[in-house]
Amino acid sequence: MKQDWSPDEIIEHFTLLPAEIEFLGSNDPHNQLGKAVLLKWFGQESRFPEAPSELPRAVISHIAQQLNLPEEVIDQYDWSGRRIKEHRQAIREFYGFRRSSLTDQTE
């Protein structure tokens, strides 16, 4: 993903829609922001970031503002634990994706 986004591009691509805000539910601030960032990233890239360093800070800031959270809480998000796996699975389902299976490969 590109790192430099204009303000208009950020608004267009990373503004949370009402259904997305509802999907996020209520989590601890760092989990809510982490899930929101993953959601918008996946919606843009059809994949998840491989490392937090891929995330443009301006994008994190824009999403955090919409959730009334300080952007620094993203630093507390666990990028390798159980919670991110749950978030990724929920996001795939939200967008109608699923992991491919052996059956898919033979078809």
Backbone as XML, in Angstrom:
<?xml version="1.0"?>
<chain id="A" units="angstrom">
  <residue number="1" name="MET">
    <atom name="N" x="0.849" y="-1.174" z="0.000"/>
    <atom name="CA" x="0.000" y="0.000" z="0.000"/>
    <atom name="C" x="0.890" y="1.230" z="0.000"/>
  </residue>
  <residue number="2" name="LYS">
    <atom name="N" x="0.451" y="2.218" z="-0.735"/>
    <atom name="CA" x="1.242" y="3.443" z="-0.770"/>
    <atom name="C" x="1.233" y="4.102" z="0.606"/>
  </residue>
  <residue number="3" name="GLN">
    <atom name="N" x="2.263" y="4.867" z="0.879"/>
    <atom name="CA" x="2.411" y="5.508" z="2.183"/>
    <atom name="C" x="1.916" y="6.946" z="2.206"/>
  </residue>
  <residue number="4" name="ASP">
    <atom name="N" x="1.898" y="7.597" z="1.075"/>
    <atom name="CA" x="1.497" y="9.007" z="1.018"/>
    <atom name="C" x="0.106" y="9.131" z="0.410"/>
  </residue>
  <residue number="5" name="TRP">
    <atom name="N" x="-0.823" y="9.562" z="1.222"/>
    <atom name="CA" x="-2.213" y="9.731" z="0.809"/>
    <atom name="C" x="-2.592" y="11.190" z="0.965"/>
  </residue>
  <residue number="6" name="SER">
    <atom name="N" x="-3.312" y="11.714" z="0.002"/>
    <atom name="CA" x="-3.821" y="13.079" z="0.140"/>
    <atom name="C" x="-4.980" y="13.042" z="1.134"/>
  </residue>
  <residue number="7" name="PRO">
    <atom name="N" x="-5.297" y="14.176" z="1.747"/>
    <atom name="CA" x="-6.450" y="14.204" z="2.664"/>
    <atom name="C" x="-7.737" y="13.710" z="2.002"/>
  </residue>
  <residue number="8" name="ASP">
    <atom name="N" x="-7.963" y="14.089" z="0.752"/>
    <atom name="CA" x="-9.174" y="13.637" z="0.057"/>
    <atom name="C" x="-9.178" y="12.121" z="-0.145"/>
  </residue>
  <residue number="9" name="GLU">
    <atom name="N" x="-8.022" y="11.549" z="-0.470"/>
    <atom name="CA" x="-7.930" y="10.096" z="-0.650"/>
    <atom name="C" x="-8.195" y="9.366" z="0.668"/>
  </residue>
  <residue number="10" name="ILE">
    <atom name="N" x="-7.652" y="9.895" z="1.742"/>
    <atom name="CA" x="-7.864" y="9.273" z="3.051"/>
    <atom name="C" x="-9.346" y="9.277" z="3.398"/>
  </residue>
  <residue number="11" name="ILE">
    <atom name="N" x="-10.001" y="10.401" z="3.188"/>
    <atom name="CA" x="-11.437" y="10.491" z="3.476"/>
    <atom name="C" x="-12.215" y="9.507" z="2.609"/>
  </residue>
  <residue number="12" name="GLU">
    <atom name="N" x="-11.877" y="9.453" z="1.334"/>
    <atom name="CA" x="-12.604" y="8.574" z="0.408"/>
    <atom name="C" x="-12.437" y="7.095" z="0.746"/>
  </residue>
  <residue number="13" name="HIS">
    <atom name="N" x="-11.232" y="6.682" z="1.070"/>
    <atom name="CA" x="-10.936" y="5.260" z="1.219"/>
    <atom name="C" x="-10.954" y="4.744" z="2.656"/>
  </residue>
  <residue number="14" name="PHE">
    <atom name="N" x="-10.842" y="5.636" z="3.633"/>
    <atom name="CA" x="-10.685" y="5.176" z="5.015"/>
    <atom name="C" x="-11.710" y="5.743" z="5.988"/>
  </residue>
  <residue number="15" name="THR">
    <atom name="N" x="-12.776" y="6.306" z="5.468"/>
    <atom name="CA" x="-13.862" y="6.745" z="6.339"/>
    <atom name="C" x="-14.746" y="5.539" z="6.636"/>
  </residue>
  <residue number="16" name="LEU">
    <atom name="N" x="-15.006" y="5.338" z="7.914"/>
    <atom name="CA" x="-15.822" y="4.203" z="8.339"/>
    <atom name="C" x="-17.289" y="4.442" z="8.014"/>
  </residue>
  <residue number="17" name="LEU">
    <atom name="N" x="-17.914" y="3.456" z="7.424"/>
    <atom name="CA" x="-19.338" y="3.498" z="7.120"/>
    <atom name="C" x="-20.126" y="3.033" z="8.348"/>
  </residue>
  <residue number="18" name="PRO">
    <atom name="N" x="-21.394" y="3.400" z="8.457"/>
    <atom name="CA" x="-22.185" y="2.981" z="9.626"/>
    <atom name="C" x="-22.160" y="1.469" z="9.872"/>
  </residue>
  <residue number="19" name="ALA">
    <atom name="N" x="-22.261" y="0.667" z="8.824"/>
    <atom name="CA" x="-22.228" y="-0.795" z="8.990"/>
    <atom name="C" x="-20.874" y="-1.258" z="9.520"/>
  </residue>
  <residue number="20" name="GLU">
    <atom name="N" x="-19.812" y="-0.575" z="9.124"/>
    <atom name="CA" x="-18.476" y="-0.927" z="9.607"/>
    <atom name="C" x="-18.324" y="-0.569" z="11.080"/>
  </residue>
  <residue number="21" name="ILE">
    <atom name="N" x="-18.847" y="0.581" z="11.473"/>
    <atom name="CA" x="-18.777" y="0.981" z="12.882"/>
    <atom name="C" x="-19.564" y="-0.008" z="13.738"/>
  </residue>
  <residue number="22" name="GLU">
    <atom name="N" x="-20.716" y="-0.413" z="13.255"/>
    <atom name="CA" x="-21.515" y="-1.410" z="13.980"/>
    <atom name="C" x="-20.758" y="-2.729" z="14.078"/>
  </residue>
  <residue number="23" name="PHE">
    <atom name="N" x="-20.101" y="-3.128" z="13.005"/>
    <atom name="CA" x="-19.319" y="-4.364" z="12.983"/>
    <atom name="C" x="-18.203" y="-4.340" z="14.030"/>
  </residue>
  <residue number="24" name="LEU">
    <atom name="N" x="-17.602" y="-3.184" z="14.240"/>
    <atom name="CA" x="-16.487" y="-3.086" z="15.177"/>
    <atom name="C" x="-16.908" y="-3.404" z="16.600"/>
  </residue>
  <residue number="25" name="GLY">
    <atom name="N" x="-18.147" y="-3.082" z="16.955"/>
    <atom name="CA" x="-18.623" y="-3.351" z="18.304"/>
    <atom name="C" x="-17.836" y="-2.565" z="19.331"/>
  </residue>
  <residue number="26" name="SER">
    <atom name="N" x="-17.940" y="-2.996" z="20.557"/>
    <atom name="CA" x="-17.208" y="-2.322" z="21.631"/>
    <atom name="C" x="-16.088" y="-3.233" z="22.099"/>
  </residue>
  <residue number="27" name="ASN">
    <atom name="N" x="-14.911" y="-2.763" z="21.956"/>
    <atom name="CA" x="-13.702" y="-3.465" z="22.377"/>
    <atom name="C" x="-12.884" y="-2.515" z="23.228"/>
  </residue>
  <residue number="28" name="ASP">
    <atom name="N" x="-11.807" y="-3.031" z="23.786"/>
    <atom name="CA" x="-10.836" y="-2.132" z="24.393"/>
    <atom name="C" x="-10.360" y="-1.194" z="23.296"/>
  </residue>
  <residue number="29" name="PRO">
    <atom name="N" x="-9.971" y="0.030" z="23.648"/>
    <atom name="CA" x="-9.591" y="0.997" z="22.603"/>
    <atom name="C" x="-8.560" y="0.470" z="21.611"/>
  </residue>
  <residue number="30" name="HIS">
    <atom name="N" x="-7.507" y="-0.192" z="22.096"/>
    <atom name="CA" x="-6.476" y="-0.669" z="21.166"/>
    <atom name="C" x="-7.017" y="-1.760" z="20.246"/>
  </residue>
  <residue number="31" name="ASN">
    <atom name="N" x="-7.903" y="-2.607" z="20.758"/>
    <atom name="CA" x="-8.495" y="-3.644" z="19.906"/>
    <atom name="C" x="-9.496" y="-3.059" z="18.923"/>
  </residue>
  <residue number="32" name="GLN">
    <atom name="N" x="-10.243" y="-2.057" z="19.340"/>
    <atom name="CA" x="-11.205" y="-1.427" z="18.433"/>
    <atom name="C" x="-10.473" y="-0.736" z="17.287"/>
  </residue>
  <residue number="33" name="LEU">
    <atom name="N" x="-9.420" y="0.008" z="17.609"/>
    <atom name="CA" x="-8.670" y="0.692" z="16.556"/>
    <atom name="C" x="-7.939" y="-0.312" z="15.670"/>
  </residue>
  <residue number="34" name="GLY">
    <atom name="N" x="-7.336" y="-1.318" z="16.266"/>
    <atom name="CA" x="-6.651" y="-2.335" z="15.468"/>
    <atom name="C" x="-7.590" y="-3.033" z="14.502"/>
  </residue>
  <residue number="35" name="LYS">
    <atom name="N" x="-8.763" y="-3.408" z="14.987"/>
    <atom name="CA" x="-9.750" y="-4.078" z="14.139"/>
    <atom name="C" x="-10.224" y="-3.149" z="13.028"/>
  </residue>
  <residue number="36" name="ALA">
    <atom name="N" x="-10.437" y="-1.875" z="13.358"/>
    <atom name="CA" x="-10.886" y="-0.902" z="12.351"/>
    <atom name="C" x="-9.830" y="-0.705" z="11.269"/>
  </residue>
  <residue number="37" name="VAL">
    <atom name="N" x="-8.580" y="-0.611" z="11.669"/>
    <atom name="CA" x="-7.493" y="-0.432" z="10.700"/>
    <atom name="C" x="-7.393" y="-1.663" z="9.798"/>
  </residue>
  <residue number="38" name="LEU">
    <atom name="N" x="-7.473" y="-2.844" z="10.383"/>
    <atom name="CA" x="-7.444" y="-4.069" z="9.577"/>
    <atom name="C" x="-8.621" y="-4.122" z="8.612"/>
  </residue>
  <residue number="39" name="LEU">
    <atom name="N" x="-9.788" y="-3.722" z="9.092"/>
    <atom name="CA" x="-10.995" y="-3.733" z="8.261"/>
    <atom name="C" x="-10.825" y="-2.847" z="7.032"/>
  </residue>
  <residue number="40" name="LYS">
    <atom name="N" x="-10.399" y="-1.611" z="7.247"/>
    <atom name="CA" x="-10.263" y="-0.684" z="6.124"/>
    <atom name="C" x="-9.098" y="-1.082" z="5.217"/>
  </residue>
  <residue number="41" name="TRP">
    <atom name="N" x="-8.025" y="-1.580" z="5.796"/>
    <atom name="CA" x="-6.887" y="-2.049" z="4.995"/>
    <atom name="C" x="-7.333" y="-3.194" z="4.093"/>
  </residue>
  <residue number="42" name="PHE">
    <atom name="N" x="-8.024" y="-4.186" z="4.666"/>
    <atom name="CA" x="-8.479" y="-5.334" z="3.890"/>
    <atom name="C" x="-9.444" y="-4.894" z="2.797"/>
  </residue>
  <residue number="43" name="GLY">
    <atom name="N" x="-10.303" y="-3.952" z="3.104"/>
    <atom name="CA" x="-11.234" y="-3.432" z="2.108"/>
    <atom name="C" x="-10.530" y="-2.758" z="0.946"/>
  </residue>
  <residue number="44" name="GLN">
    <atom name="N" x="-9.368" y="-2.216" z="1.207"/>
    <atom name="CA" x="-8.591" y="-1.516" z="0.186"/>
    <atom name="C" x="-7.663" y="-2.457" z="-0.581"/>
  </residue>
  <residue number="45" name="GLU">
    <atom name="N" x="-7.048" y="-3.397" z="0.136"/>
    <atom name="CA" x="-5.974" y="-4.220" z="-0.432"/>
    <atom name="C" x="-6.353" y="-5.688" z="-0.670"/>
  </residue>
  <residue number="46" name="SER">
    <atom name="N" x="-7.465" y="-6.136" z="-0.107"/>
    <atom name="CA" x="-7.868" y="-7.555" z="-0.144"/>
    <atom name="C" x="-6.819" y="-8.462" z="0.488"/>
  </residue>
  <residue number="47" name="ARG">
    <atom name="N" x="-6.128" y="-7.930" z="1.448"/>
    <atom name="CA" x="-5.157" y="-8.687" z="2.242"/>
    <atom name="C" x="-4.927" y="-7.908" z="3.533"/>
  </residue>
  <residue number="48" name="PHE">
    <atom name="N" x="-4.254" y="-8.538" z="4.473"/>
    <atom name="CA" x="-3.937" y="-7.869" z="5.729"/>
    <atom name="C" x="-2.488" y="-7.400" z="5.705"/>
  </residue>
  <residue number="49" name="PRO">
    <atom name="N" x="-2.172" y="-6.359" z="6.466"/>
    <atom name="CA" x="-0.779" y="-5.910" z="6.511"/>
    <atom name="C" x="0.097" y="-6.992" z="7.140"/>
  </residue>
  <residue number="50" name="GLU">
    <atom name="N" x="1.310" y="-7.112" z="6.635"/>
    <atom name="CA" x="2.235" y="-8.099" z="7.174"/>
    <atom name="C" x="2.922" y="-7.600" z="8.432"/>
  </residue>
  <residue number="51" name="ALA">
    <atom name="N" x="2.989" y="-6.292" z="8.590"/>
    <atom name="CA" x="3.625" y="-5.691" z="9.764"/>
    <atom name="C" x="3.007" y="-4.323" z="10.016"/>
  </residue>
  <residue number="52" name="PRO">
    <atom name="N" x="3.011" y="-3.880" z="11.261"/>
    <atom name="CA" x="2.455" y="-2.557" z="11.559"/>
    <atom name="C" x="3.151" y="-1.430" z="10.792"/>
  </residue>
  <residue number="53" name="SER">
    <atom name="N" x="4.392" y="-1.641" z="10.422"/>
    <atom name="CA" x="5.134" y="-0.604" z="9.695"/>
    <atom name="C" x="4.540" y="-0.324" z="8.316"/>
  </residue>
  <residue number="54" name="GLU">
    <atom name="N" x="3.709" y="-1.219" z="7.799"/>
    <atom name="CA" x="3.045" y="-0.988" z="6.506"/>
    <atom name="C" x="1.953" y="0.072" z="6.599"/>
  </residue>
  <residue number="55" name="LEU">
    <atom name="N" x="1.489" y="0.342" z="7.799"/>
    <atom name="CA" x="0.337" y="1.215" z="7.990"/>
    <atom name="C" x="0.738" y="2.683" z="7.969"/>
  </residue>
  <residue number="56" name="PRO">
    <atom name="N" x="0.225" y="3.448" z="7.032"/>
    <atom name="CA" x="0.508" y="4.887" z="7.026"/>
    <atom name="C" x="-0.087" y="5.546" z="8.273"/>
  </residue>
  <residue number="57" name="ARG">
    <atom name="N" x="0.719" y="6.335" z="8.954"/>
    <atom name="CA" x="0.265" y="6.966" z="10.200"/>
    <atom name="C" x="-0.939" y="7.871" z="9.956"/>
  </residue>
  <residue number="58" name="ALA">
    <atom name="N" x="-1.012" y="8.517" z="8.815"/>
    <atom name="CA" x="-2.151" y="9.398" z="8.521"/>
    <atom name="C" x="-3.449" y="8.602" z="8.444"/>
  </residue>
  <residue number="59" name="VAL">
    <atom name="N" x="-3.379" y="7.387" z="7.953"/>
    <atom name="CA" x="-4.557" y="6.522" z="7.875"/>
    <atom name="C" x="-4.993" y="6.123" z="9.283"/>
  </residue>
  <residue number="60" name="ILE">
    <atom name="N" x="-4.041" y="5.717" z="10.110"/>
    <atom name="CA" x="-4.352" y="5.362" z="11.497"/>
    <atom name="C" x="-4.987" y="6.548" z="12.208"/>
  </residue>
  <residue number="61" name="SER">
    <atom name="N" x="-4.415" y="7.720" z="12.018"/>
    <atom name="CA" x="-4.929" y="8.932" z="12.655"/>
    <atom name="C" x="-6.369" y="9.209" z="12.239"/>
  </residue>
  <residue number="62" name="HIS">
    <atom name="N" x="-6.659" y="9.095" z="10.949"/>
    <atom name="CA" x="-8.010" y="9.352" z="10.444"/>
    <atom name="C" x="-9.017" y="8.367" z="11.043"/>
  </residue>
  <residue number="63" name="ILE">
    <atom name="N" x="-8.657" y="7.107" z="11.085"/>
    <atom name="CA" x="-9.564" y="6.099" z="11.641"/>
    <atom name="C" x="-9.740" y="6.319" z="13.142"/>
  </residue>
  <residue number="64" name="ALA">
    <atom name="N" x="-8.657" y="6.622" z="13.840"/>
    <atom name="CA" x="-8.737" y="6.870" z="15.284"/>
    <atom name="C" x="-9.645" y="8.054" z="15.596"/>
  </residue>
  <residue number="65" name="GLN">
    <atom name="N" x="-9.549" y="9.117" z="14.813"/>
    <atom name="CA" x="-10.401" y="10.291" z="15.034"/>
    <atom name="C" x="-11.874" y="9.931" z="14.921"/>
  </residue>
  <residue number="66" name="GLN">
    <atom name="N" x="-12.215" y="9.083" z="13.973"/>
    <atom name="CA" x="-13.613" y="8.684" z="13.792"/>
    <atom name="C" x="-14.143" y="7.896" z="14.986"/>
  </residue>
  <residue number="67" name="LEU">
    <atom name="N" x="-13.249" y="7.203" z="15.670"/>
    <atom name="CA" x="-13.634" y="6.395" z="16.828"/>
    <atom name="C" x="-13.425" y="7.149" z="18.139"/>
  </residue>
  <residue number="68" name="ASN">
    <atom name="N" x="-13.015" y="8.404" z="18.030"/>
    <atom name="CA" x="-12.722" y="9.230" z="19.212"/>
    <atom name="C" x="-11.681" y="8.573" z="20.114"/>
  </residue>
  <residue number="69" name="LEU">
    <atom name="N" x="-10.641" y="8.049" z="19.477"/>
    <atom name="CA" x="-9.556" y="7.391" z="20.197"/>
    <atom name="C" x="-8.236" y="8.074" z="19.871"/>
  </residue>
  <residue number="70" name="PRO">
    <atom name="N" x="-7.298" y="8.082" z="20.813"/>
    <atom name="CA" x="-5.963" y="8.579" z="20.470"/>
    <atom name="C" x="-5.261" y="7.566" z="19.570"/>
  </residue>
  <residue number="71" name="GLU">
    <atom name="N" x="-4.604" y="8.053" z="18.533"/>
    <atom name="CA" x="-3.974" y="7.125" z="17.581"/>
    <atom name="C" x="-2.891" y="6.270" z="18.225"/>
  </residue>
  <residue number="72" name="GLU">
    <atom name="N" x="-2.335" y="6.715" z="19.331"/>
    <atom name="CA" x="-1.255" y="5.978" z="19.989"/>
    <atom name="C" x="-1.706" y="4.625" z="20.532"/>
  </residue>
  <residue number="73" name="VAL">
    <atom name="N" x="-3.014" y="4.427" z="20.728"/>
    <atom name="CA" x="-3.461" y="3.131" z="21.261"/>
    <atom name="C" x="-3.173" y="1.991" z="20.284"/>
  </residue>
  <residue number="74" name="ILE">
    <atom name="N" x="-2.951" y="2.307" z="19.017"/>
    <atom name="CA" x="-2.615" y="1.265" z="18.042"/>
    <atom name="C" x="-1.313" y="0.561" z="18.434"/>
  </residue>
  <residue number="75" name="ASP">
    <atom name="N" x="-0.440" y="1.262" z="19.164"/>
    <atom name="CA" x="0.833" y="0.674" z="19.582"/>
    <atom name="C" x="0.637" y="-0.449" z="20.599"/>
  </residue>
  <residue number="76" name="GLN">
    <atom name="N" x="-0.532" y="-0.511" z="21.219"/>
    <atom name="CA" x="-0.827" y="-1.565" z="22.197"/>
    <atom name="C" x="-1.490" y="-2.785" z="21.548"/>
  </residue>
  <residue number="77" name="TYR">
    <atom name="N" x="-1.830" y="-2.684" z="20.273"/>
    <atom name="CA" x="-2.509" y="-3.788" z="19.582"/>
    <atom name="C" x="-1.535" y="-4.941" z="19.385"/>
  </residue>
  <residue number="78" name="ASP">
    <atom name="N" x="-1.976" y="-6.151" z="19.701"/>
    <atom name="CA" x="-1.135" y="-7.345" z="19.578"/>
    <atom name="C" x="-1.208" y="-7.871" z="18.145"/>
  </residue>
  <residue number="79" name="TRP">
    <atom name="N" x="-0.130" y="-7.702" z="17.406"/>
    <atom name="CA" x="-0.084" y="-8.056" z="15.987"/>
    <atom name="C" x="0.238" y="-9.525" z="15.745"/>
  </residue>
  <residue number="80" name="SER">
    <atom name="N" x="0.354" y="-10.316" z="16.819"/>
    <atom name="CA" x="0.690" y="-11.725" z="16.605"/>
    <atom name="C" x="-0.122" y="-12.675" z="17.486"/>
  </residue>
  <residue number="81" name="GLY">
    <atom name="N" x="-1.056" y="-12.180" z="18.229"/>
    <atom name="CA" x="-1.786" y="-13.018" z="19.174"/>
    <atom name="C" x="-3.108" y="-13.552" z="18.657"/>
  </residue>
  <residue number="82" name="ARG">
    <atom name="N" x="-3.844" y="-14.108" z="19.587"/>
    <atom name="CA" x="-5.137" y="-14.720" z="19.297"/>
    <atom name="C" x="-6.144" y="-13.698" z="18.799"/>
  </residue>
  <residue number="83" name="ARG">
    <atom name="N" x="-6.131" y="-12.507" z="19.383"/>
    <atom name="CA" x="-7.132" y="-11.490" z="19.041"/>
    <atom name="C" x="-7.050" y="-11.083" z="17.568"/>
  </residue>
  <residue number="84" name="ILE">
    <atom name="N" x="-5.849" y="-10.887" z="17.036"/>
    <atom name="CA" x="-5.742" y="-10.481" z="15.629"/>
    <atom name="C" x="-6.259" y="-11.593" z="14.712"/>
  </residue>
  <residue number="85" name="LYS">
    <atom name="N" x="-6.054" y="-12.839" z="15.105"/>
    <atom name="CA" x="-6.580" y="-13.948" z="14.302"/>
    <atom name="C" x="-8.104" y="-13.913" z="14.284"/>
  </residue>
  <residue number="86" name="GLU">
    <atom name="N" x="-8.701" y="-13.628" z="15.445"/>
    <atom name="CA" x="-10.164" y="-13.502" z="15.518"/>
    <atom name="C" x="-10.647" y="-12.332" z="14.662"/>
  </residue>
  <residue number="87" name="HIS">
    <atom name="N" x="-9.931" y="-11.209" z="14.752"/>
    <atom name="CA" x="-10.309" y="-10.033" z="13.964"/>
    <atom name="C" x="-10.217" y="-10.329" z="12.471"/>
  </residue>
  <residue number="88" name="ARG">
    <atom name="N" x="-9.143" y="-10.972" z="12.061"/>
    <atom name="CA" x="-8.981" y="-11.292" z="10.636"/>
    <atom name="C" x="-10.103" y="-12.193" z="10.133"/>
  </residue>
  <residue number="89" name="GLN">
    <atom name="N" x="-10.452" y="-13.208" z="10.919"/>
    <atom name="CA" x="-11.526" y="-14.115" z="10.515"/>
    <atom name="C" x="-12.850" y="-13.363" z="10.408"/>
  </residue>
  <residue number="90" name="ALA">
    <atom name="N" x="-13.150" y="-12.522" z="11.383"/>
    <atom name="CA" x="-14.399" y="-11.752" z="11.365"/>
    <atom name="C" x="-14.439" y="-10.804" z="10.166"/>
  </residue>
  <residue number="91" name="ILE">
    <atom name="N" x="-13.304" y="-10.208" z="9.832"/>
    <atom name="CA" x="-13.234" y="-9.282" z="8.695"/>
    <atom name="C" x="-13.423" y="-10.036" z="7.383"/>
  </residue>
  <residue number="92" name="ARG">
    <atom name="N" x="-12.807" y="-11.194" z="7.260"/>
    <atom name="CA" x="-13.019" y="-12.007" z="6.049"/>
    <atom name="C" x="-14.507" y="-12.310" z="5.872"/>
  </residue>
  <residue number="93" name="GLU">
    <atom name="N" x="-15.148" y="-12.696" z="6.955"/>
    <atom name="CA" x="-16.579" y="-13.002" z="6.898"/>
    <atom name="C" x="-17.388" y="-11.752" z="6.561"/>
  </residue>
  <residue number="94" name="PHE">
    <atom name="N" x="-17.012" y="-10.613" z="7.132"/>
    <atom name="CA" x="-17.710" y="-9.354" z="6.868"/>
    <atom name="C" x="-17.706" y="-9.043" z="5.372"/>
  </residue>
  <residue number="95" name="TYR">
    <atom name="N" x="-16.575" y="-9.270" z="4.727"/>
    <atom name="CA" x="-16.440" y="-8.997" z="3.294"/>
    <atom name="C" x="-16.839" y="-10.183" z="2.406"/>
  </residue>
  <residue number="96" name="GLY">
    <atom name="N" x="-17.233" y="-11.300" z="3.011"/>
    <atom name="CA" x="-17.658" y="-12.458" z="2.226"/>
    <atom name="C" x="-16.511" y="-13.302" z="1.705"/>
  </residue>
  <residue number="97" name="PHE">
    <atom name="N" x="-15.340" y="-13.189" z="2.314"/>
    <atom name="CA" x="-14.186" y="-13.996" z="1.926"/>
    <atom name="C" x="-14.091" y="-15.197" z="2.854"/>
  </residue>
  <residue number="98" name="ARG">
    <atom name="N" x="-13.433" y="-16.231" z="2.373"/>
    <atom name="CA" x="-13.074" y="-17.356" z="3.218"/>
    <atom name="C" x="-11.755" y="-17.905" z="2.703"/>
  </residue>
  <residue number="99" name="ARG">
    <atom name="N" x="-11.068" y="-18.611" z="3.575"/>
    <atom name="CA" x="-9.812" y="-19.223" z="3.149"/>
    <atom name="C" x="-10.107" y="-20.332" z="2.152"/>
  </residue>
  <residue number="100" name="SER">
    <atom name="N" x="-9.226" y="-20.502" z="1.198"/>
    <atom name="CA" x="-9.436" y="-21.567" z="0.217"/>
    <atom name="C" x="-9.199" y="-22.926" z="0.872"/>
  </residue>
  <residue number="101" name="SER">
    <atom name="N" x="-9.874" y="-23.912" z="0.350"/>
    <atom name="CA" x="-9.750" y="-25.276" z="0.870"/>
    <atom name="C" x="-9.143" y="-26.164" z="-0.218"/>
  </residue>
  <residue number="102" name="LEU">
    <atom name="N" x="-8.860" y="-27.395" z="0.139"/>
    <atom name="CA" x="-8.357" y="-28.348" z="-0.851"/>
    <atom name="C" x="-9.385" y="-28.570" z="-1.950"/>
  </residue>
  <residue number="103" name="THR">
    <atom name="N" x="-10.660" y="-28.553" z="-1.597"/>
    <atom name="CA" x="-11.726" y="-28.709" z="-2.589"/>
    <atom name="C" x="-11.673" y="-27.577" z="-3.607"/>
  </residue>
  <residue number="104" name="ASP">
    <atom name="N" x="-11.432" y="-26.363" z="-3.128"/>
    <atom name="CA" x="-11.339" y="-25.218" z="-4.037"/>
    <atom name="C" x="-10.205" y="-25.409" z="-5.043"/>
  </residue>
  <residue number="105" name="GLN">
    <atom name="N" x="-9.111" y="-25.986" z="-4.593"/>
    <atom name="CA" x="-7.949" y="-26.146" z="-5.455"/>
    <atom name="C" x="-8.174" y="-27.186" z="-6.546"/>
  </residue>
  <residue number="106" name="THR">
    <atom name="N" x="-9.055" y="-28.137" z="-6.301"/>
    <atom name="CA" x="-9.299" y="-29.179" z="-7.297"/>
    <atom name="C" x="-10.393" y="-28.795" z="-8.283"/>
  </residue>
  <residue number="107" name="GLU">
    <atom name="N" x="-11.126" y="-27.742" z="-7.986"/>
    <atom name="CA" x="-12.216" y="-27.321" z="-8.881"/>
    <atom name="C" x="-11.723" y="-26.424" z="-9.983"/>
  </residue>
</chain>
